[in-house]
Amino acid sequence: MAGTLTESIDFLENVVQKDYAQFGEVSEQYKEDAATFKTNMTQVERSVSNLNAKIEIVAESINGIASTINEATVGVTEIAGMTSDITNSTALNRSAVTECMEAVETLRGITAKFHM
């Protein structure tokens, strides 16, 4: 029995304690790895937050550009309408000038008859 007890104590001291010490080292390494992972994930989270903020800035800029383009489109449409109005007015003026010239010629013909 003393031999078995000695073997058990020897097994505990040489095998179990070494395994327990090794388990403690592995546990410590896991703890360090978890801390490193947490630090890395925190950095990733910050990077994603910064990226989201920059994406929002770009989106706001794009909205501003779209708004400016819409305003320019309205302005161009208004100018096109005004140009069309001017073209129509010019055509009416031309027609009126043509009628006036015809009336002048008619009046010249009439006044020519009175001069003898």
C-alpha positions, 0 to 999 in steps of 0.5 A, spaced: 500 500 500 505 504 501 508 503 494 501 505 491 501 511 495 508 513 493 506 512 486 500 516 487 503 522 490 509 521 485 504 521 479 500 527 482 507 531 483 510 529 476 504 528 472 498 532 474 502 538 477 505 539 470 499 538 467 496 543 471 501 548 470 501 547 463 493 548 463 495 555 467 500 557 462 495 555 456 489 559 460 494 565 461 495 565 453 488 565 452 487 571 456 492 574 453 489 572 446 482 574 448 485 581 450 488 582 444 482 580 440 478 585 444 483 591 442 483 589 435 475 589 435 475 595 438 480 598 433 475 595 428 469 598 431 472 605 431 474 604 424 467 602 422 464 608 426 469 613 422 467 610 415 460 611 417 461 618 418 465 619 412 460 615 408 454 620 411 459 626 409 459 623 402 452 622 402 450 629 404 455 632 399 451 628 393 445 630 396 447 637 395 450 636 388 443 633 386 440 639 389 444 644 385 443 640 379 435 640 380 436 648 381 440 648 375 435 644 371 429 649 373 433 655 371 435 652 364 428 650 363 426 657 365 431 660 360 428 655 355 421 658 356 423 665 356 427 664 349 421 661 346 417 667 348 422 671 345 422 667 339 415 668 339 415 675 340 420 676 335 416 673 330 410 677 332 414 683 331 417 681 324 409 680 322 407 686 324 413 690 321 411 686 315 404 689 315 407 696 316 411 696 310 405 693 306 401 699 309 407 704 307 407 701 300 399 702 300 400 709 303 405 711 298 401 708 292 395 713 294 399 719 296 402 718 289 395 719 286 394 726 289 401 729 286 400 731 279 
